[in-house]
Amino acid sequence: MKALARGPSARCVLNGSAAATRPCRAVAGFTLLELMVAIVLAGVVALLVYGAAGAAVDAQARLEQRRLALRSARAWHAIVEDALRNARPAPTRQDTAFVIEDRVDAAGHPADRLSFVTAGSLPPLTDDADWRVVLHSSGGALYLTAAPVGVVDAPPRTVSAPAGISGVDVRVLSVTREPEWIDEWRFPRIVPRAIQLTYWTDEGPLAPVRLTLPLGLVE
């Protein structure tokens, strides 16, 4: 098809014949405004997609952090509670088996120090030795430090409490006729019947953890 003329009255040749003509239609294009609108819309869609992808990545990272924190908390509780359940009395009258030191940190929160002897079971406290375990606060964090009893020059093994835990309030069940939870243990050669651990954070105490000690009051 060949155009014979330009302008509004232009005629187009049909099938190569000048006699057979019809008005030519101008080919419509995109205006500058339409192009700008298309570019803006494409940019908005790209931003939405990028924002959704970023939110998904952030959510996945938060879930991973929570999963790791939960695993750390479970490992800590397992180690501490297993060590306490395997706490044993002193083998001789000169030895000490279970000592509580009532302490507070700079903010006035409980930061007790607990020392006891336990039979190893869960790593890092292996079952090839008895262990002197110390639960203590330092630098705004709580630690469990253990050293094998009777092993010379053996390096201590340390486990950190979950992030955010700064100290612990230790109480044991008294041996009175009407037992109550007390923060002082006057029988360092033997293990109490039960213990209560209340972990502290900057926001306050967590729910108490209570354990029955199998060798409690056994001399």
DOLUM-74465 format. One record per atom (N, C-alpha, C, CB): x, z, y; residue in three letters. Coordinates in steps of 0.001 Angstrom, whole numbers, plus 500000, padded with zeros to 6 digits. Glycine has a CB too. Example, Ala and Ser with C-alpha at 12.3 -4.5 7.8 and 13.67 -1.06 7.14 Angstrom:
! DOLUM-74465
513190507800494310ALA/512300507800495500ALA/513200507800496700ALA/511308509046495527ALA/512850507080497750SER/513670507140498940SER/512900507870500030SER/514084505725499402SER/
***
This chain:
! DOLUM-74465
500866500000498813MET/500000500000500000MET/500894500000501226MET/499025501237500012MET/500652499121502152LYS/501505498939503314LYS/500673499107504577LYS/502192497553503286LYS/501161499954505493ALA/500432500184506745ALA/500657499022507687ALA/500870501507507410ALA/499562498507508349LEU/499640497412509302LEU/499872497897510706LEU/498393496593509255LEU/499425499107510981ALA/499563499592512356ALA/499630501105512322ALA/498383499107513258ALA/500023501690513417ARG/500089503129513574ARG/499010503597514530ARG/501469503559514070ARG/498780504939514528GLY/497803505505515455GLY/496502505749514772GLY/497596504604516640GLY/495495506188515530PRO/494200506548514959PRO/493488505381514323PRO/493328507140516010PRO/493738504139514816SER/493020502975514299SER/493844502195513305SER/492605502072515428SER/494882502770512778ALA/495761502055511845ALA/494973501666510609ALA/496991502921511456ALA/495308500452510062ARG/494666499936508858ARG/495712499827507764ARG/493988498559509120ARG/495327500084506515CYS/496244500026505389CYS/495884498840504509CYS/496212501341504578CYS/496895498111504046VAL/496696496952503165VAL/496437497452501760VAL/497928495993503192VAL/495408496907501114LEU/495069497277499748LEU/495497496170498816LEU/493564497560499602LEU/496254496498497778ASN/496667495549496747ASN/497421494365497313ASN/495469495060495987ASN/498166494581498391GLY/498993493508498945GLY/498233492465499738GLY/499714492834497854GLY/496951492653499980SER/496154491665500709SER/495836492194502090SER/494854491323499948SER/496175491430503103ALA/495896491819504482ALA/494410491853504759ALA/496577490871505446ALA/493639491061503984ALA/492189491019504216ALA/491516492278503724ALA/491572489808503534ALA/492078492838502691ALA/491468494062502124ALA/492184495266502694ALA/491539494072500556ALA/491630495785503695THR/492239496940504363THR/491200498029504558THR/492854496534505722THR/491727499267504827ARG/490864500407505130ARG/491627501302506079ARG/490433501183503832ARG/490958502208506738PRO/491667503096507670PRO/492695503959506909PRO/490650504006508435PRO/493879504108507452CYS/494929504946506852CYS/494717506409507242CYS/496341504467507300CYS/494941507330506271ARG/494870508763506528ARG/496273509327506702ARG/494130509491505385ARG/496462510104507719ALA/497768510712507964ALA/498040511792506896ALA/497830511325509406ALA/499279511855506387VAL/499668512850505387VAL/499845514193506084VAL/500980512427504643VAL/499063515220505638ALA/499102516526506284ALA/500347517297505852ALA/497833517330505954ALA/501046517998506748GLY/502219518825506467GLY/501943520272506850GLY/503455518295507222GLY/502991521175506678PHE/502872522576507052PHE/503280522748508501PHE/503729523467506135PHE/502484523491509198THR/502858523800510575THR/503866524944510584THR/501610524164511419THR/504535525159511702LEU/505516526227511827LEU/504863527593511619LEU/506197526166513199LEU/503639527749512111LEU/502935529006511944LEU/502663529300510476LEU/501635528984512721LEU/502245528243509732GLU/501971528431508304GLU/503242528811507547GLU/501362527154507703GLU/504342528195507898LEU/505610528535507250LEU/506011529978507534LEU/506716527585507716LEU/505823530398508780MET/506178531780509122MET/505306532778508367MET/506043532007510632MET/504008532474508264VAL/503106533355507521VAL/503512533441506048VAL/501654532858507642VAL/503876532294505461ALA/504296532269504061ALA/505562533088503855ALA/504521530829503596ALA/506497532959504786ILE/507751533719504673ILE/507478535216504770ILE/508752533288505772ILE/506613535613505708VAL/506281537023505865VAL/505608537563504605VAL/505372537227507084VAL/504660536803504064LEU/503979537252502849LEU/504952537381501680LEU/502850536285502484LEU/505870536422501557ALA/506865536500500490ALA/507743537735500663ALA/507732535230500465ALA/508100538039501909GLY/508901539234502158GLY/508156540502501807GLY/509331539283503601GLY/506861540559502153VAL/506059541742501819VAL/505977541925500305VAL/504640541622502418VAL/505735540836499580VAL/505666540918498116VAL/506993541390497537VAL/505285539553497515VAL/508114540865498093ALA/509430541283497606ALA/509669542769497859ALA/510531540456498275ALA/509259543254499041LEU/509420544673499341LEU/508589545542498399LEU/509030544953500790LEU/507358545084498110LEU/506510545849497190LEU/507123545913495793LEU/505108545230497117LEU/507625544782495338VAL/508249544748494013VAL/509483545633493976VAL/508620543312493626VAL/510307545548495039TYR/511526546372495096TYR/511179547860495149TYR/512382545986496324TYR/510149548201495943GLY/509742549606496029GLY/509227550129494702GLY/508675549781497093GLY/508427549321493995ALA/507911549751492698ALA/509043549925491696ALA/506887548744492166ALA/510008548989491721ALA/511142549107490802ALA/511975550341491129ALA/512018547844490862ALA/512194550613492423GLY/512958551797492819GLY/512255553080492425GLY/513203551790494313GLY/510928553120492597ALA/510174554307492209ALA/510255554540490706ALA/508714554177492643ALA/510208553453489932ALA/510318553591488476ALA/511684554133488072ALA/510069552242487793ALA/512736553639488739VAL/514089554124488435VAL/514224555598488804VAL/515150553287489187VAL/513705555993489973ASP/513764557396490387ASP/512999558295489425ASP/513209557555491799ASP/511822557841489005ALA/511027558637488060ALA/511761558800486733ALA/509654557981487824ALA/512414557729486279GLN/513175557812485034GLN/514346558779485170GLN/513682556426484625GLN/515015558756486340ALA/516139559666486567ALA/515666561116486594ALA/516854559318487883ALA/514515561376487225ARG/513989562739487252ARG/513613563214485856ARG/512777562822488175ARG/513018562341485065LEU/512664562707483703LEU/513907563022482880LEU/511866561588483044LEU/514971562249483088GLU/516213562489482362GLU/516827563829482774GLU/517212561343482612GLU/516787564143484074GLN/517303565429484538GLN/516506566585483946GLN/517272565496486066GLN/515187566450483896ARG/514360567505483316ARG/514638567654481821ARG/512869567209483553ARG/514852566534481146ARG/515144566590479719ARG/516467567309479467ARG/515183565177479124ARG/517487566992480263LEU/518783567650480111LEU/518695569134480454LEU/519828566970480995LEU/517932569470481513ALA/517765570875481885ALA/517046571645480785ALA/516991570995483204ALA/516034571041480182LEU/515306571703479096LEU/516207571902477886LEU/514063570888478701LEU/517025570893477580ARG/517959571025476456ARG/518973572138476726ARG/518691569686476200ARG/519476572202477958SER/520442573248478317SER/519812574631478199SER/520969573029479747SER/518569574770478672ALA/517894576062478601ALA/517663576482477149ALA/516561576008479354ALA/517259575540476315ARG/517033575869474906ARG/518333576283474224ARG/516410574674474171ARG/519425575579474522ALA/520709575923473915ALA/521159577315474357ALA/521776574876474282ALA/520993577619475644TRP/521385578930476155TRP/520606580051475462TRP/521165578995477671TRP/519293579917475428HIS/518466580958474810HIS/518792581108473325HIS/516974580636474991HIS/519051580005472649ALA/519368580085471229ALA/520665580855470997ALA/519473578683470629ALA/521694580562471810ILE/522987581236471645ILE/522867582728471944ILE/524047580598472560ILE/522251583065473080VAL/522141584470473484VAL/521283585253472503VAL/521555584579474895VAL/520137584731472145GLU/519228585460471276GLU/519786585597469864GLU/517879584769471236GLU/520480584567469373ASP/521088584675468057ASP/522196585731468057ASP/521645583314467613ASP/522998585746469133ALA/524060586754469230ALA/523474588160469266ALA/524922586510470479ALA/522395588356470006LEU/521791589688470080LEU/521171590102468742LEU/520726589723471181LEU/520542589180468059ARG/519939589531466766ARG/520999589884465727ARG/519077588374466252ARG/522218589413465933ASN/523310589732465013ASN/524216590829465553ASN/524129588490464729ASN/523769591506466622ALA/524560592616467164ALA/524686593712466123ALA/523922593173468457ALA/525864594321466060ARG/526120595323465035ARG/526731596575465634ARG/527033594761463960ARG/526575597707464964PRO/527135598966465480PRO/528654598974465386PRO/526561600163464714PRO/529247599941466071ALA/530700600069466067ALA/531189600517464695ALA/531160601061467150ALA/532300599966464209PRO/532797600354462876PRO/533406601752462841PRO/533828599356462404PRO/533911602248463975THR/534504603584464025THR/533941604345465220THR/536054603501464108THR/534172605628465252ARG/533671606456466341ARG/534373606165467668ARG/533831607918465989ARG/535552605592467597GLN/536287605313468821GLN/535862603995469477GLN/537768605282468528GLN/535144603184468744ASP/534750601876469265ASP/533403601953469982ASP/534683600848468128ASP/533167600962470827THR/531869600816471492THR/531210599542470989THR/532025600787473049THR/529912599589470846ALA/529185598447470302ALA/528215597823471291ALA/528441598862469076ALA/527680598640472212PHE/526616598127473085PHE/526652598897474403PHE/525207598254472401PHE/527001598179475479VAL/527152598828476782VAL/526414598028477847VAL/528648598975477154VAL/525611598722478655ILE/524911598104479785ILE/525472598682481078ILE/523364598338479695ILE/525839597813481997GLU/526270598233483326GLU/525263597698484341GLU/527722597727483645GLU/524578598611484994ASP/523531598243485951ASP/524179597782487257ASP/522563599441486209ASP/523984596508487613ARG/524613595950488808ARG/523614595088489589ARG/525856595118488423ARG/523955594822490850VAL/523173593917491695VAL/524144592977492395VAL/522299594708492737VAL/523628591808492820ASP/524469590860493537ASP/524361591089495042ASP/524077589416493183ASP/524966590197495824ALA/524987590364497278ALA/523591590323497886ALA/525848589290497911ALA/522670589632497222ALA/521302589540497729ALA/520425590685497258ALA/520686588234497311ALA/520991591596496483GLY/520218592710495974GLY/519460592414494697GLY/519273593152497000GLY/519708591245494082HIS/519044590888492834HIS/519811591466491646HIS/518918589356492704HIS/519135591766490560PRO/519827592285489381PRO/520895591322488881PRO/518830592570488270PRO/522049591892488545ALA/523165591115487984ALA/523892592009486984ALA/524149590603489115ALA/523146592509486006ASP/523700593457485041ASP/524798592819484197ASP/522597593995484137ASP/525632593696483658ARG/526696593277482735ARG/526413593911481387ARG/528123593684483264ARG/526301593065480363LEU/525995593530479012LEU/527153593168478093LEU/524660592916478492LEU/527640594161477355SER/528724593934476402SER/528289594426475032SER/530029594645476855SER/528524593609473994PHE/528161594016472640PHE/529002593231471629PHE/526643593795472384PHE/528991593719470397VAL/529712593067469305VAL/528695592411468386VAL/530603594084468518VAL/528989591163467988THR/528052590427467160THR/528784589662466068THR/527225589472468012THR/528082589401464997ALA/528594588524463952ALA/528315587083464374ALA/527944588849462558ALA/529316586242464251GLY/529135584855464669GLY/528112584126463813GLY/530455584122464620GLY/527438583169464435SER/526462582370463709SER/526384580973464316SER/525076583050463727SER/525793580879465496LEU/525667579580466156LEU/526909579284466996LEU/524402579543467040LEU/527340578017467024PRO/528454577651467905PRO/528089577979469360PRO/528805576133467754PRO/529074578407470148PRO/530509578463469841PRO/530952579734469129PRO/531290578323471099PRO/530015580604468733LEU/530369581834468034LEU/530333581568466529LEU/529403583000468420LEU/531453581142465978THR/531508580767464575THR/531427582001463680THR/532788579983464284THR/531063581767462420ASP/530818582879461508ASP/532072583371460795ASP/529801582478460493ASP/533247582948461244ASP/534481583391460605ASP/535074584633461277ASP/535497582266460619ASP/534342585217462239ALA/534851586407462932ALA/533694587127463598ALA/535935586029463981ALA/533934588406463917ASP/533037589125464812ASP/533479588843466243ASP/533035590664464508ASP/532520588932467169TRP/532798588538468544TRP/532402589648469519TRP/532058587237468887TRP/533267589877470482ARG/532923590743471610ARG/532302589846472678ARG/534191591527472166ARG/531016590029472919VAL/530265589174473837VAL/530003589931475133VAL/528930588706473195VAL/530191589239476249VAL/529909589817477561VAL/528995588859478323VAL/531231590089478360VAL/527870589387478730LEU/526934588646479581LEU/527144589133481004LEU/525433588843479120LEU/527567588243481907HIS/527956588702483244HIS/527687587625484285HIS/529440589099483268HIS/527577588075485551SER/527361587163486680SER/528655586998487453SER/526237587683487611SER/528840585788487986SER/530021585505488796SER/529736584285489670SER/531277585268487897SER/529962584444490976GLY/529781583307491882GLY/528379582748491920GLY/530707582228491507GLY/527378583602491758GLY/526000583128491817GLY/525519582439490555GLY/525849582200492952GLY/526226582615489445ALA/525823582021488172ALA/525989583060487063ALA/526660580740487862ALA/525330582800485943LEU/525370583721484807LEU/526138583070483656LEU/523929584114484357LEU/526969583863482995TYR/527809583334481923TYR/527750584244480698TYR/529263583178482405TYR/528002583650479551LEU/528265584381478329LEU/529702584077477933LEU/527252583997477190LEU/530509585120477845THR/531902584974477450THR/532125585741476159THR/532859585472478565THR/532780585113475195ALA/532976585739473888ALA/534421585579473443ALA/532022585131472841ALA/534948586623472814ALA/536300586593472263ALA/536256587163470857ALA/537301587390473159ALA/536954586560469913PRO/536941587081468538PRO/537631588430468451PRO/537615586093467585PRO/537023589331467709VAL/537556590684467567VAL/538753590671466622VAL/536466591653467051VAL/539856591268467053GLY/541025591384466191GLY/541884590152466098GLY/540599591749464854GLY/541583589133466873VAL/542376587901466852VAL/543245587874468105VAL/541457586626466773VAL/544545587881467914VAL/545483587946469030VAL/545623586568469688VAL/546861588459468550VAL/545648586586471016ASP/545875585378471823ASP/544808584297471625ASP/547230584800471494ASP/543657584670471131ALA/542580583686470990ALA/541902583485472343ALA/541541584140469915ALA/541782582249472831PRO/541147582033474130PRO/539657582355474073PRO/541354580589474593PRO/539114582968475116PRO/537674583261475132PRO/536860581977475229PRO/537324584196476303PRO/535663582069474771ARG/534733580935474830ARG/533607581299475789ARG/534167580576473405ARG/533299580365476680THR/532340580644477752THR/531209579621477723THR/533040580633479133THR/529990580122477895VAL/528795579284477982VAL/528091579625479287VAL/527842579496476743VAL/527680578610480037SER/526996578814481306SER/525489578834481103SER/527383577723482307SER/524829579701481835ALA/523366579720481825ALA/522845578476482540ALA/522816581016482499ALA/521594578114482320PRO/521022576959483019PRO/521164577096484527PRO/519551576789482651PRO/521305575971485199ALA/521474575963486650ALA/520323576695487331ALA/521571574523487174ALA/520662577494488322GLY/519650578242489070GLY/519544579694488666GLY/518324577598488904GLY/519994580038487465ILE/519960581430487031ILE/521203582138487545ILE/519864581533485485ILE/521003583171488340SER/522132583852488990SER/522464585197488357SER/521833584053490455SER/521531585789487651GLY/521773587106487081GLY/520704587479486070GLY/521837588150488178GLY/520847588679485515VAL/519895589138484511VAL/519708590641484658VAL/520375588778483078VAL/518492591076484435ASP/518158592497484383ASP/517996592869482913ASP/516851592822485210ASP/518838593788482438VAL/518848594169481021VAL/518179595533480860VAL/520306594202480459VAL/517233595608479960ARG/516578596868479628ARG/516463596964478108ARG/515171596974480309ARG/516486598201477620VAL/516372598432476186VAL/515273599458475939VAL/517726598911475584VAL/514829599497474697LEU/513760600421474336LEU/514351601801474060LEU/512976599904473103LEU/513802602785474720SER/514327604145474578SER/514036604691473183SER/513723605074475649SER/514714605800472862VAL/514530606447471550VAL/513654607684471669VAL/515892606828470938VAL/512937607797472749THR/512052608938472968THR/510781608826472123THR/511689609048474454THR/510015609907472105ARG/508781609904471326ARG/507819608837471800ARG/508115611257471393ARG/507778608629473095GLU/506970607544473664GLU/507937606516474255GLU/505956608082474764GLU/508322605500473480PRO/509339604541473914PRO/508938603815475203PRO/509598603523472810PRO/509935603578476033GLU/509746602823477261GLU/510995602000477525GLU/509436603763478456GLU/510843601009478399TRP/511973600139478728TRP/512830600817479799TRP/511479598736479217TRP/514099601015479475ILE/515023601704480372ILE/516247600821480635ILE/515454603072479772ILE/516914601070481769ASP/518073600250482130ASP/519398600948481863ASP/517995599866483585ASP/519362602045481091GLU/520587602775480764GLU/520596603102479272GLU/520705604075481615GLU/521719602798478615TRP/521846603075477186TRP/522982604064476984TRP/522093601767476373TRP/522661605235476470ARG/523623606328476379ARG/524289606454475009ARG/522944607614476713ARG/524073605490474149PHE/524642605552472802PHE/525473604293472537PHE/523519605704471732PHE/526654604196473131PRO/527430602949473054PRO/527905602584471661PRO/528610603046473944PRO/527856603520470698ARG/528320603211469352ARG/527258602491468518ARG/528743604484468653ARG/525997602571468926ILE/524931601953468145ILE/524151600963469000ILE/523989603023467571ILE/523367600165468329VAL/522580599115468965VAL/521142599607469148VAL/522617597801468121VAL/520517599327470284PRO/519115599742470470PRO/518164598965469569PRO/518700599559471928PRO/516947599482469463ARG/515956598830468601ARG/515468597502469164ARG/514777599748468389ARG/515405597421470480ALA/514885596207471110ALA/515502596067472499ALA/513325596240471196ALA/515513594839472997ILE/516099594559474297ILE/515186593621475074ILE/517510593950474145ILE/515202593777476383GLN/514424592914477278GLN/515369592298478310GLN/513273593717477984GLN/515358590986478396LEU/516176590259479367LEU/515256589584480376LEU/517093589209478661LEU/515476589886481642THR/514724589217482711THR/515717588453483570THR/513901590245483575THR/515684587136483452TYR/516609586306484219TYR/516108586159485650TYR/516780584919483560TYR/517079586111486577TRP/516755586013487998TRP/517298584718488592TRP/517316587218488759TRP/516492584138489504THR/516905582976490290THR/516760583342491766THR/516050581698489929THR/517112582418492640ASP/516953582667494078ASP/515493582876494455ASP/517532581506494883ASP/514582582355493631GLU/513153582475493921GLU/512527583718493294GLU/512426581242493433GLU/513310584458492507GLY/512770585678491907GLY/512964585692490403GLY/511295585823492236GLY/512328586645489726PRO/512522586796488277PRO/511702585793487471PRO/512158588208487850PRO/512233585451486291LEU/511496584660485315LEU/510781585612484358LEU/512446583690484539LEU/510007585054483462ALA/509272585887482502ALA/510255586616481583ALA/508285585024481663ALA/510032587895481326PRO/510951588648480464PRO/510989588096479039PRO/510552590118480432PRO/512174588197478430VAL/512366587819477032VAL/512645589096476247VAL/513539586775476867VAL/511840589384475235ARG/511993590608474444ARG/512375590254473017ARG/510694591447474462ARG/513369590985472510LEU/513875590745471169LEU/513984592045470402LEU/515227590047471221LEU/513637592021469130THR/513886593144468233THR/515245592946467588THR/512768593272467155THR/516074593974467584LEU/517413593889467028LEU/517429594487465636LEU/518427594598467932LEU/517715593697464614PRO/517597594158463213PRO/518420595403462899PRO/518018593052462280PRO/519608595534463506LEU/520465596683463206LEU/520320597784464247LEU/521919596245463119LEU/519215597776464951GLY/518992598791465967GLY/518947600192465393GLY/517719598510466699GLY/519667601118466018LEU/519729602529465660LEU/520417602789464322LEU/518346603094465624LEU/521079601763463792VAL/521833601936462559VAL/523259602343462906VAL/521818600638461704VAL/523738603425462318GLU/525098603891462609GLU/526071603390461547GLU/525141605433462687GLU/
***
